[in-house]
Amino acid sequence: MTRDTHISLNNFADIMGVSRATVDKWIANGKCVARIDEHNQKYLIVSELSSFPEISAMLNNIWDEENEVVPRRTFTSIELFAGGGGLALGMHKAGFKHLLLNEYDKDACATLQKNMPDWNVVKGDIHDIDFTPYHGKVDLLTGGFPCQAFSYAGKRLGFEETRGTLFFELARAVKEIQPKVFMAENVKGLLEHDNGRTIETIKSVIAELGYTLIEPRVLRAIQYNVPQKRERLILIAIRYDIAPHVNFKWPSVCGQLRTLRDAFFHGDLYDCDVPESEGQKYPAAKEKVMKLVPEGGDWRDLPDDIAKEYMKGSYHLGGGKTGMARRLSMDEASLTLTCAPAQKQTERCHPTETRPLTVREYARIQTFPDDWEFCGSLSAKYKQIGNAVPVNLSWAIGRAVMRLFNQIDIIMPQNSTEEPHQSYQPVRKLYGIFEGLACDPPEPYTND
């Protein structure tokens, strides 16, 4: 993004993480100035938005510099709740060597094993896994645990209070393994879950385990080279004996705004158009309705009688309901993908064709490479992709965590008989971008 770039109001809203209505209010209040192009469409000029921190970060990004980060040595990891591999692949691209990946779903496990035969994929219930053999042998533990309400009977807000939830199993793995760092990811709503008590309990447990929690941050995938508006809450915790001596820095945002055009066609994200693939189909009646919705539109663009018939009881409910009969826009990022592209409340219709998104279109929106194959039924493939962390977002986080480990390796060096970066060669071969060594010296600990 350059200072003279023009940006649509919708894309500006996506970057800012606010609604289009909020941007309209800003324009009305003089906070930003809209202009009108030859097609009578409003736009903004980036140079006039530099006072907004999100835009300033894009203008002054160090994305390319951070792309050059490589590990000082082989750093190991274990991932829990691995799913179809979005987080695991991103961390792998950043240079981490997975010692174990656990996943309960058989189709997701098959996907992981098909694409990465060398990965140690353990299928089964996490409750049955003994992590003690890995004690002191793993640098990083990661996992995206499902959000569940905790018991507060004892009101101690500690480790035992979470028993019976999958977060307890993640915490148990941390307790048994004692990694130097662990990272958890979840939905943004975790911050407000159960009136905020869930996140407070999580913070308390992390402290009880002997880790310093970096202030959690919600990262917007659209800022990290992903053509999607997905938001993920990231929690990173550093072991007490290490935390005072290192300085974790969150990843730089990307200087580009990616859209569905970037996902579906040859360009900076992909070197070819999206491959043809299987996908859901609309019933004839629904297809007839969706044909009436313009690009970027929704149920509000339908004739009123058709809208009432299609929406049924939802027509009279409050709220925008903008996910219903929603057709995406080619020049905007996708709405957050769900586990199915044709659910009535969260429609994801192709921008220019009247059909749901295909499997490979889904995968590209999540920035999976085209050769990453998904196993199982059609619905299983959509579910794996829809539940994943976008690969490019995971990769950006992985690079930030790798920089942290490079600092840790300076203050806590470990002897190794391996050839430098030996285990990193598959990543070099696949992506061909890791040439130099980027490592900042350790600085006093900070949450910034």
N, C-alpha and C positions, 0 to 999 in steps of 0.2 A: 504494500500500500504506500503510495506517495502522497505528498501534501496536496497536490492538485487533483487527486482522484475524486471523482463524483461517486456518491454512495446513495442508494435508495433509502427511503425512510424506514422501510421494513428491515433492510439489512442493518441499518444503524441500530434499530431497536433490538435486533438479535445480538449484536455485539455488546450492547449495554445490558442485556438481560432484562429488558422491560417490555411492556406492551406497546403496540403501535399507538394506542390512545395516549400513552404517556409522552411519546415523542411529539404527537400533535399538540399536547399541552405545552411542552417546552417551546415549540415554535410559536404558539399563541402568546406565550409569556416573554418571548424574545431571548430565550436561553440559547437558541440556535436559529439560523436563518435558512429557510427553504427557498429554492428557486424552481422554475418550471422549464422543462425542456420542450423540444419541438413537438413531442407527442402529448403535451399537456400533462406530463408526469412530474411530480415534485421530487427534488433531489437535494442533497446537501454536499458541501465541499469540505473535504477532510481537513484542509489547513485551517478552517474556521472552527474545527471541533477539537483542536489539540488541548484545550483546557479540560476535556473529559479524560480521566486517567486511563480508561480502556483504549481510547484512540491514541493517546500519547504513548502507551506501551507498545502498540502496533507500529507506530512511526519510529520508535527507538528500540526495536526488538534486537535481540542477539541470537535469534533462532538458528541461523546458519552456523554461527560460532559454536553453539551448543550441540549441533549435529556432529561435530568432530570429536566429541568426548568418547574415549575408549578406556577400558579398565586397566589399572596398573598391574593387576594380576587376575587370576580366575576367581571371581566372586560367585558363591553358590547361593541357591535359593530353593525354597519349597513353596508351592502354591496350593491353597485349599479352595474348594468350590470353583474349580477351574473352568467349568462350562465348556463352551466351544472354542476357547483359546484366545480371545481378544486380549486379555491382560497378559497371559502367558507369552504370547507372540511378541507383544510390545516390549516386555521385559527381556525376552530373548534377543530381540534386535538391539536393545541397549547393552547387551553383553553378559547378562546373567546366565549362569549354568544351572538349569533346573535339576535338582536331585530327585524330586518327587512331586507329582501333581495328583491331587485327589479330587475325584468327582463321582457323584452317585449315579447320574444319568448315563445309561448304557450307550445311547446314541452320541452324546457328547464325548464320552471316553473313546468311542470308535473314531470320532473325528480327530481327536488329539493323536491317537495312535497311527491313523492313516497318514496324517501330514508330517508327524515327527516320530518316526519309528524308534529313534534313539531315546526318546523321553520315557522316563519311568512313570507310567500312568497307573495309578492304583485305583481301581474301580471298587466302590463300596461305601458303606456308611462310615462317616468320620468318627462316630462314637466307638468304632471297633479298632481304630488305628492307634498303635502305641508309638509315640514319637520319641521316646527316651533314647533309642539307639542313635538319634541324630543330635543328642545333647552336645553343645559346644562345637558342632561340625558344620553349622549352617550360618551364612552371613545374613541372609534376608528371608523373612517369611511374609507372604502376601496372601490376600484372600478377600473376596467380596461376599461377606456373610449376609444371609437373608435377615431382614429387619423383623424382630419379634418383640412383643411386650415382655418385660421382665417382671418377676415377682418382687414385691416390696414389703413382704410380710415382716421381715426383720428390720427393715429401714436402715440397714447397715450400708447399703449401696456398694457392696463389694463383690468379690469373685463368686462366692457361693450364691449370691442373690440372682446370678444369671444362669444358674444350673437349669438344664432343660431347654436352653436355647442354643442355637448354632453359634452365637457369639461366645458362649461358654466354651465350646469346642475349639474355637480359634484361640481363646485365651489359654485354654489348657495346652494347646500346641506351643504357644509362646512360653508357658511355664516349663514345659518339658524340654524344649529345644534350647531356650535362651539365646535366640539370634541376636546379633548386634543391633539390627533394626527390624521393625515389622511395619507393614503397610496394610491398611484395610480400606476398602472402597464401598460406597453404598449410595443410595438415592439421596438427593438433597433433602427430602422430607424427614430423614432421620433426625435432623436438628430439632424439628418440632414434634417428633413422635412421642406420644404419651405425655403431652404437655412439657416436653423438654427433659423429662426424667430419664428417658432411655440414654440420651447422649451424656447426661451427667453421671449415670451409672457406669457407662463405658469409660469415661475419663477417670473415674475413681478406680476401676479395675486396672486400667493401664498403669496408674501410679502404684497400686498394690503389687503389680507384677514387677515393678522396679524399672519403669521406663518413663522418660520425659516425652510428653506429647507435644509435637509442634501444633500450634493453633490450627485446628481443622480448616480446610478451605474448600469451597465449592468451585470446581473448574468447569468452564463451559467449553465443550468439545469444539465449538465453532472457532474458538481462538487458538486451536492447536492443530490446524491443518486437516480439519474434519468437516465435511459438508453436511453437518447435522447440528441441531440445537440442543442436543443432550447435555445434561448437567450431572456431574458426579461429585459426591462428597468424598474427599480424600483425607485419611488420617495416617500420619506418619509418626512413629514413636521410636526414640533412640534410647538404648540402655543407659542407665544412670552413670555407669563408670566411663562412658564415652561422651555423653551429651555436652558436658561443660567445655570440651576441647574442640568441638567442630561447629561449623556454621552451615546449616541447611538452607539452600536457596530454592525457591519454587521455580519451575521451568519458565523460561521466557515464552511469551505468546508469539504466534506466527505473524508475519507481516502481511499475509494474504487472507482474504475472505473466500472460503470455498463454497461453491454452490452445486446444485445437482448437475449443472452443465459440466463442471469439473469431474464429477463422479461418473457420468455416463459417456463422456466423449474423450477422445485423445487430447492430452494436454499435460499440465504439470503434475497432476496426481497419478495418471495412468498413461501408458504409452500406446494404448489402443482403445477403441470404443468398447463399451461393455459387451461381453459375450452374451449370446442368446442362452437362455436357461429356462427351466421349468418355473411355473408360477401359478398362483390361484387364478380362478376366473370368476367373473361376476355372473350371477343368475341374470336371465334376460331382462326381468323387470327392473333390477337394480342398475344394469347397464344403461337402460333407457333413461333413467333418472340422472345418472352420473354424466351422461353425454351433454346434459343441459348446464353443467357446472363449468365455468370458464377457468382457465389456468390461474391458480392461486386463490380460487374461490371456494365457497362452501354452501351450505343449505340456504343461506340468506340470499344467494343469487338465483335460487329456483323460483318459478312462479308460485304464488302463495298457496294455491290449491294443491299443487304437487308437494310443496314443502310440508304442508299440514299432513298430507297422507303419508309421506316418507318419515317424518319425525314422530308422528302419532303423539303420545302423551308428553314427549320431551318438548314439543313445540311451545307449550305454555309454561314451561319451567323457566326459572331465571338463569342468568349467565349467558355467555356468548355461544357456548356449545359449538365452537368453531372446528372441532374435530369431526363433526358429522357432515357427511357428503363432502369431504375435503379433498380438493385436487391440489397437489403440490405445484410449486412454481419452479421452472427450470433455472431461473436466475436468482434463486434464494436457496439457502440451506434447507434440508429436509426437517420436518418436525421430528421429534424424538421417535425412533422406531419402537414398535411394540412387538409382542410375540406373534402377531398375525397382521398382515397388511390390509385386511378387509373387514375389520371389526367396525360395527356401525358407529360406535362412540369415538373411535380413533381411526378414521379412514385415512389411508395413504394411497390415493389414486395417482397414477403416473401423470406427469404434467401435461403431456400432449396426446397420449393414447388413453382410451377409456378402458382401463384394466388396473388391477392391483400391481404393485411392484413385484418383479421377479426375484428369485433367490439371489442371483448375481447382482442385481441392482441393490438389493438389501445389503449384501456383503460389501459392495463398494461404498455405500453410504457409511458403513462402519469401518471403512478403509482396510478391509482384509485384502490381501493380494488375490489375484484371479486364480492362482493355482492352489489356494487353500480350499480343499473340498470338504463339504459337510455331509455327514452320514445320517441315515434314518429316513423316515417318511418326509413328505413335503412339509407338514406342520412341524415336525421335529427340527427341520433345517431352519425354518423361520424362527422358531423358539430359540435355538442356539444363537442365531445372529442377533435377534432382538434383545436378548439378555446380556450380550457381550459389552465389555468396555471397548470403545473404538480403539483400534490398533494404534493409530497415530497419537492419540491422547495418552495411551499407556506407554508408548515409546518415549514421549516427551517426559512423562513422570519418571520413567526408568532412567533416562539420561540424568535427571536431577538427582535421583537416588544414587546413581553411579558416581557422580561427582562427590557426593557425600562419602561414599566408600573409598574413593581415592584419597580423600582427606584422612579417613580412619586408617588407611593403610600406611600413611606417613607416620602417624602417632603410635600405631600398633602394628608394625611390620610383621609379616609371617614369612618364614622361610619356605621356599617352594623349589622343587627340583624340576618343575615343568618348564618347558620352553616358554618364554613370554607370550601370552595371549594364545597359547596352543589351542585351547578349547574355543577360542573365538573365531577360528578359521571358517566354520560353517556360516557365521554371520557375515564375515568378509565376502565369502563367495556369493551369498545370496544378495547382498545389498551393496557391496563394493564401495562403502563410503568411509570406512574407518582406517584412516591413514596415520594420523598423528596422535599425540597424547595430550589431553587437556586436563589439567589438575590445578586447582587453586590451593595455596597453602592454608592450613587450618587457621581459623580466626575464632575469637571468643564467641561462645554460643549466643544465638539470638533467635527469636521467632520470626523475624522479618523475612 
